[in-house]
Amino acid sequence: MVGNLTLIIANSMALVEKNDMDVEVFLDIIRNSAFYYKYIDIKAPRMLKGEYDDPNFSVNGLVKDLK
């Protein structure tokens, strides 16, 4: 599940940025919707800053989730 959520968050933010939209506005919309999950507030800021050095999730766990 974590792997899929990470993929969804990353792809959504990339799509928003590609279309010259404000990612923070997008995240605020998500936070106030049924799609909100606390994990978004943990991963999204780090993704926006390009901080990938401490993933907080093992590669083995990611592979298991994405199967």
JOFEN-V153667 format. One record per residue. N is the residue number from 1. RES is the residue in three letters. SS is DSSP state (@ for helix, = for strand, . for the rest). NEAR is the number of other C-alpha atoms within 10 Angstrom. D_FIRST is the distance of its C-alpha to the first C-alpha in Angstrom with 2 decimals. Layout:
BEGIN
[[N;RES;SS;NEAR;D_FIRST] [N;RES;SS;NEAR;D_FIRST]]
END
This chain:
BEGIN
[[1;MET;.;11;0.00] [2;VAL;@;14;3.82] [3;GLY;@;17;5.46] [4;ASN;@;13;5.23] [5;LEU;@;15;6.21] [6;THR;@;17;8.65] [7;LEU;@;12;9.96] [8;ILE;@;13;10.60] [9;ILE;@;17;12.28] [10;ALA;@;17;14.28] [11;ASN;@;12;15.44] [12;SER;@;15;16.41] [13;MET;@;20;18.36] [14;ALA;@;15;19.99] [15;LEU;@;13;21.11] [16;VAL;@;16;22.50] [17;GLU;@;13;24.33] [18;LYS;@;9;25.66] [19;ASN;.;9;27.23] [20;ASP;.;9;28.88] [21;MET;.;13;27.13] [22;ASP;.;11;26.49] [23;VAL;@;17;22.90] [24;GLU;@;14;23.68] [25;VAL;@;11;24.90] [26;PHE;@;14;21.76] [27;LEU;@;19;19.64] [28;ASP;@;11;22.17] [29;ILE;@;13;21.83] [30;ILE;@;14;18.07] [31;ARG;@;15;18.70] [32;ASN;.;9;21.18] [33;SER;.;10;19.23] [34;ALA;.;8;17.00] [35;PHE;.;9;14.17] [36;TYR;.;14;14.40] [37;TYR;.;12;11.78] [38;LYS;.;8;13.34] [39;TYR;@;12;10.93] [40;ILE;@;18;12.90] [41;ASP;@;12;16.04] [42;ILE;@;10;14.98] [43;LYS;@;18;13.93] [44;ALA;@;18;16.13] [45;PRO;@;13;19.45] [46;ARG;@;14;18.83] [47;MET;@;14;17.93] [48;LEU;@;13;21.09] [49;LYS;@;8;23.15] [50;GLY;.;9;21.94] [51;GLU;.;11;21.07] [52;TYR;.;10;18.89] [53;ASP;.;7;20.83] [54;ASP;.;7;18.63] [55;PRO;.;10;14.93] [56;ASN;.;8;14.04] [57;PHE;.;10;11.46] [58;SER;.;10;12.83] [59;VAL;@;11;13.15] [60;ASN;@;8;12.78] [61;GLY;@;12;9.30] [62;LEU;@;15;8.49] [63;VAL;@;10;10.55] [64;LYS;@;12;9.03] [65;ASP;@;13;5.52] [66;LEU;@;11;7.93] [67;LYS;.;7;10.31]]
END
